[in-house]
Each structure stands twice: as C-alpha cells, then as structure tokens.
Amino acid sequence: MAVVEISIVPLGTGSTSLSYYVAACEKELQNHSKDLYYELTAMGTIIEGDLDCILAVIRRLHEVLFKKGALRVSTHIKIDDRRDKVGSITQKVKSVKDKL
C-alpha cells in the first residue's frame, strides 16, 4: 500500500484563490472513496491505497482543473511506497507520536 501526497495548482486563472479548484478535485476523489482513503490538508491531499489506482486518480484530478478553466496545471507528487510491510497514514503518524 502506498501513501501519496499531492498538490495540484491551477495557473492562469486570473485569481489567487484556489478553493474552487480544490473543491472540484475533492468531488472527484469522492468518486473513488471506496477504493482509496484520503485526507485533505491545508497544503495538499494525502491518499492511501494501491499505487496504480492512486496514479490513475491523480491523472484525472490533473485534468479536472483544465476542465474548470485553468490554462496551466502544476501537479506535485510525493510517493511513499513501502514494500516490506503494510503502512498507512494513521500508522505513520502513530509511529512518530509513540516516540514523543
């Protein structure tokens, strides 16, 4: 299972506000909530699940912003794909908190 952090930024929109675009991406993510677990954060979205499924969803999210009027889209992806044991968003945070 992979944990992926994404930030998808529309450019050329004529506005500095991003919430309209973030909401559009979140609506698309809701369509995949049975396959993936995700959390919206203040600076991006964290997705947990099968890496191939996540990458396919990221491609759709990238396209959502063009459909919403962006002239350019910059997508930043950070992937944690651990194969020696199953990891999760919750497990990663718990591991750190246990050490505090």
C-alpha positions in Angstrom: 0.0 0.0 0.0 1.3 3.4 -0.9 0.8 6.8 0.8 0.9 9.7 -1.7 0.8 13.4 -1.0 -0.3 15.6 -3.9 -0.7 19.3 -4.6 -2.4 20.3 -7.8 -2.2 24.0 -8.6 -4.0 25.8 -11.4 -2.2 28.6 -13.2 -3.6 31.3 -15.5 -6.9 31.5 -13.7 -7.0 35.3 -13.1 -7.4 34.7 -9.3 -5.2 33.9 -6.3 -8.0 31.8 -4.7 -7.7 28.0 -5.0 -10.6 26.7 -3.0 -12.9 26.4 -6.1 -10.3 24.1 -7.7 -9.6 22.2 -4.5 -13.3 21.5 -4.1 -13.5 20.2 -7.7 -10.7 17.8 -7.0 -12.2 16.7 -3.7 -15.5 15.9 -5.5 -13.6 13.8 -8.0 -11.9 12.0 -5.1 -15.2 11.2 -3.5 -16.0 9.1 -6.6 -13.1 6.9 -5.6 -13.6 6.8 -1.8 -14.4 3.0 -1.9 -11.0 2.3 -3.5 -8.9 4.9 -1.7 -8.6 6.6 1.6 -7.7 10.3 1.5 -7.3 13.3 3.8 -7.5 16.9 2.7 -4.9 19.0 4.5 -4.2 22.7 4.4 -1.4 22.3 1.9 -2.4 19.3 -0.2 -4.1 15.9 -0.1 -2.8 12.6 1.2 -4.1 9.5 -0.5 -3.6 5.9 0.7 -4.1 2.8 -1.4 -2.9 0.8 -4.4 -0.3 2.9 -6.2 -1.6 2.1 -9.7 -5.1 3.2 -8.6 -3.7 6.4 -7.0 -1.7 7.3 -10.1 -4.8 6.9 -12.3 -6.8 9.1 -10.0 -4.1 11.8 -9.9 -4.2 11.9 -13.7 -8.0 12.5 -13.5 -7.5 15.2 -10.8 -4.9 16.9 -13.0 -7.5 17.1 -15.8 -10.2 18.4 -13.6 -8.5 21.7 -13.3 -8.3 22.1 -17.0 -12.0 21.4 -17.3 -12.6 24.1 -14.7 -10.8 26.7 -16.8 -7.1 26.6 -15.7 -4.8 27.4 -18.6 -1.9 25.6 -16.9 -1.7 23.0 -14.2 1.3 22.1 -11.9 1.0 18.8 -10.1 3.4 17.9 -7.3 3.5 14.3 -6.2 5.3 12.7 -3.2 5.1 8.9 -3.0 5.9 6.6 0.0 5.7 3.1 -1.4 6.9 0.7 1.3 7.0 -2.9 0.4 8.4 -4.6 3.5 5.3 -4.1 5.5 1.8 -2.5 5.1 1.8 1.1 6.0 -1.0 3.7 6.3 -1.5 7.4 7.1 -2.6 6.5 10.6 0.3 4.2 11.2 2.9 6.7 10.1 1.5 9.4 12.4 1.2 6.9 15.3 4.8 5.8 14.9 6.0 9.4 15.4 3.6 10.1 18.3 4.7 6.9 20.1 8.3 8.3 20.1 7.3 11.7 21.6 
